[in-house]
């Protein structure tokens, strides 16, 4: 089967750093994506890792370890506007479609 | 501006009625997708289309139907056979099938009573 696990909720304060983990189990794997979704809104693409290592895009970074079937999204210098749900998504499986995790709700407090 | 639009934002229907959700994109993308999102849940794939006049079932296609007569349009019909249709429906597009970067529309929140 295919499954992704990520924490349901994370809380952090403005200016801090937070890490959202994602572990996955799929029959095939091409890469790990991260999406952000504000309450009631459309998910937006944040980052993608196909190879092991860290990808940095501004305040956001994403890491992948293929051997551990594990990745994380790192958010630095947290701002109130970062309060949202964050989904990891695996590109893989029998149909090479995106398979989404259940999401992590990040609450940034002042 | 290029983008993907869905209408309406909110939709209310009675049980037993079919309802069609609109999805249009002007990004010139080949691939289009329909997802369903329930509260506190991730996105589950209903149908997807790689090219015009072709579409494939996703993980939860039962009770839904689609068409892809134009590259820009991928409407979803929620039929009366769908046991629990109340949900948030998201349409997405991508340059090609299998792309990890998908562009999402604003969604349609369907309530069936």
Interface residues (C-beta under 8 A of the other chain):
Chain A: X4 X8 X30 X31 X33 X40 X41 X42 X43 X44 X45 X48 X87 X89 X91 X95 X96 X97 X98 X100 X101 X102 X103
Chain B: X35 X40 X41 X42 X43 X44 X45 X48 X56 X58 X90 X97 X98 X100 X101 X102 X103 X104 X105 X106 X107
